[in-house]
């Protein structure tokens, strides 16, 4: 994997003012140095209704040989539906062989033998930036040999994916009809020093302003010398949401002044009526294969809060294990009788 700046991917994701094709092409360009192994990268934006199969909204290929690029839609469309669901249940960073639960046996996988191996591709890298609202984007890049995603790759790409999926959701909120939502306008405006210039709605409380101010300072710190001295730390401190509610976006005025705008960007979630909205959000991310620390990063809350709320959800629904909880919330099993 190329040693490059993953924050450049996050920055590209939050260019929410770009039109769709330019936005995805820009992402593909900054992702390419990280994932390319001689086969380029396929970038795609998707919408996944409920627990159904993803619908590709748009796609962009960069550096993929023409004959291989022509096969991409066929390969994905002919996959077994259950397999097409796996990237949405096994976390945001995984390889093809890991997704199939195989090692050397992946070399005999029919799809790979039929479509990919003729080009020298024997495995692939998947980044699936999904979230409970159903919108997201992803990347697929071939590998010349069997490979496994390392712990560092899973951790780093998981954080990047959190920003990617939140950026997709925000872009659609800002460009589409409000549909009764009131989150199109900023709820707080800060300058890079952390000074607040305006606040409205839930951002007006002293606690919210302090949380947002701290997040702005961490955003600026992540962009400073730490970005080159400790890239992983710079990504760690730049949480995807603030208090499960706000995304921070740069706004450049005509005079060149830069401000950081906090916009409401909460996931839309469904689930059993007994559960609180935050419990449903946490379960929604857990169903995507996100572990507790990544869910905390997704929402900008403490890992201990994630664990407590998962425990409360299990108590409310009368289940003992995480697996039972997720299956129940997918509708795969019925709740236990009182």
N, C-alpha and C positions, 0 to 999 in steps of 0.2 A: 504494500500500500504506500502511495506517495506521502511524504511528510509535508503536508501543506496546512493551511490555516482553515480549520473548520468554521471559525466565526465568519469567514467570508460567505459560507453557505447560509448561515443565519441572517446576515445582513441582506443577502440577495432575496431571501424569503420575505423579508419585511418591506420590500419595495412594492407596497400594495397599490401604488398609483399606476403601475404599468398595466397595459392591456394583456389579455390572457396569454397569447402566444409569445410575446416578448418576455413576460414573467417566467414562463416555463423554460424558454430557451436560455435565459440568463442563469437559471438554476442549473441547467444541464452543463453549462460552460464552467461554472465554479465547482461542480461536483466531479467533473471528468478527471482532473488530476488526482483525485482521491481514490477513484474506483477503476480507472482504465487499466486493463491488463492486455491490451492489444485488440480488444473487441469493442471499444467505445462504451457508450452508456445509453440506455433507453430511459427517458424520463417520462412520467405520465401523471396526470391528475385524474382522480377518480371520485365517484360518489357511490357509497355503499348503503343502500336503504336497509335499515334495520339490521338483521343478521343475514341478509341476502348476499348474492354475488356482486362484486364491484362492477360498476359501469364506468368505462373509460371516457372521461370528458374531453381530454385532449392528450396528445402524445408528441414527443420530440426525440429524435434519434441524433446522436452526435458521435462521429467517429466510428460508426458501425459499418462494416462492409455491406455494400448494396444488397448482395444476394442474401446475406444473413438478416438484414433489416427487413427485407420483403417477407421473411418467414415469421417474424415476431408475432403478428396478429394471429396467424394460424396456430402457432405453438400454444399460445395462451387460451385460445378459444376451444381447442381440442383437449385441454386438460380436464381430468375428472373434476366435477364441481367441488367435491370434498377437498381435493388438493388445492384448488384455487382459494379455498377459505383459510388454508393454513397460515399464510403470511399475516392474517388478521387475528390469529390466535396464538402465535408463537413469538411475539415481540417484534420490535422494529428493525432488528439487524440479525440476519441469518443467511447461511449459504443454502444452495439448492439441495446438496446432499444431507445437510442437517435437517432441512425442512421435511425431507422424505424419510428421515430416521435411518439413513444408510451411511456406510463408509465405502468400501471398495465395491459393494454391490451396486452403487449408483452408476458405475461404469456400464452396467447392463440395463439401466432404466430405459424403457422403450422410447420415450420422447427424446431423451438425450441422444440415443443411438440413431434415431431417425432424422432428427433435425440439426443437432448442435455439433456432434462429434466430427462430422465431415468438414467443419471449419476449424477443427482443433480445440473446440471448447468442451471441457470435461466437467465443469462445475460452474456455478454462478453465485454472485453476491446480490442479495436482496435488501433494499432499505424500504420499509413500508411505514410511512408517516401517517398513521390513522388515529382517529379519536372518536369519542362516542357519538358526535353529531353525524358522522357518516362521511364527511368530506376529508380529503387528504391528497397526498401525492406520494410517489415512490420512484425508485431507481432500480434498474437491473443491469448488471454488468457481468460478462462472461469471464471464466477463469480457465487457464490452460492446464490446470491440474486440480485434483481433489483438494479441498481446503476447508478449514473450519474458522468461523469468526472467533477471534480472540476475546478475552474478557474486556480488554481495553477498547476494542472496536465496538463491542456490544454496548459498553457504557457510554462512549463518546457519541456514537451514532444514535443511541437512544435519546440523548439530550438534544441533538440536532433535530431529530424527527419530531420532538415535542414542539419545537419552534415552527417547523415546517407545517405541521397540521394546524396549529393555531393560526398561522399566517393565512393558510387557505381559507379557514372559516371566517377570519376577519375580512379578507378580500371580498368574499361573497356577501357578507353583511353590508359592506360599504357600497358595493356596486348595484345591489339588487333592491327591490322594494322592501320597505321596513317590515311589512307583514305584522304590524302591531307592536314591533319591538321599538324600544326607545334608546338604543345603544349606538346610533349612527354618529352622534355628537361626542366630542371629548368630554370626559368627566373631570380631568385635571390637566393642567399644563405647567411644566417645570422648565427651568433653564438647566444647562449641564452642571451647574454648581449645586443643584438640589433646591434652589429657591422656587417656591410655588408662586405662580402668577394668576391662577384661576382654579376654582374647584366647584363642582356641582354634584347633586345627587349623593350617592353613598361616599363619594370621595371628599365630602365636606367635613366629615368627623375627624377629630384630632388623631385618632388611632389610624384611620385610613391614610391621612396625609403623611403620617410618619412612616407607615409601611411603604407608601409610594416613594417618598423621598429617599428612603434607604435603597429601594430597588433602582432608582435613578442613579444613585451614587455607585452602586454595584455595576450597573450597565456601563457607566463611564470608566470605572476601574478596569472592567473586562477589555475595554478598547485601548487602554494605555500600555505601558511597558510590560504588564503581566501577559499581554497577548503573545509576545514573543518569548518572554522568559519562562512562562508556565502556561502553554496553551490549554491544557486540560483544566487547570484551575480557573482560567478566564471563562471557559465555557460553563464550569460548574456554578459560578456565582451569578450567571445571567439566567435566572429562572424563566421558564416559558410563560407563566402567568404570575400575577401578584395577587396573593390571597384568593386564588381561584376565580378572579373576576376580571382583572385588567391586563391588557397587552400594552407594552410601551413602544411607541413608534416615533421616529424622528419627523420633525416638521421644519422645513427651511422656509423662512420668510423672504420676501423680495429683496430686503436689505442685507441678506446673507446671514442673519441671526438664526441660530438653531435652537429649537425647543424640543422637549420630549413630552409627547402627548400620551395620556393614559386613556385608553378606550375600553369600554366594557366588551368582553369577548368570552363569555361563559359558554361552555358546551351545552347543547340541547340534549337532555337525557330523558329516558323513560325507564320504568321499572315498577316493582310492586309498590302500591300506595302506602304501605306501612313505612317505607323508607324515606328519609329526608333527601333533599336535592343533592347535598354533598355526598351522602352515602351512595346514591345512584351514580354520581359522577365517578367516584372511586371504583365502584363495581364495573362501570363501563370501561374504564382503562384496564382494569384487571382482566376483563374478558378478552382484551387485545393482547394478552400475554405480558403486560407491564408488571414488573415486580414493585414492591412497596416503595423503594427509594426512587424509582423512576416516576411512579404516580405522584410522589411528593414534588418532584421536579416539574412534572406536567402542570400541576396546579399551583405551585408556589406555596406549599404548606409543609408542615413538619412531618417527617416520616412517622413519628409517634402518633400523630393525628390520624394518618392513614390506617395504622394498625388498630387504633381504638375504634374508628368508625366501621372498619370491616368486622370487628368483633361484635359491635352493636347490631350490625345488619344480620349477622348469623343468629344472634339471640332473638331478634324480632321475627325472623323467618323460620326459626326452629331447626336450624341445621348446624352441624358441628364442624364441617371442613370447608375450606376455600373452594374445593372442587364442587361440593354439593351446592354451595351458595351461587357459584357461577352458572351451574347447570339449571338451577331453579330460576334464576333471573333471565336465562335464555328461553325458558319455557320447556326445557327438556324433561323436567320432573315436576310433579305436583308438590305443593307444600304439605308438610305433615299435618295430620288432623290434630286439633286441639285436644 
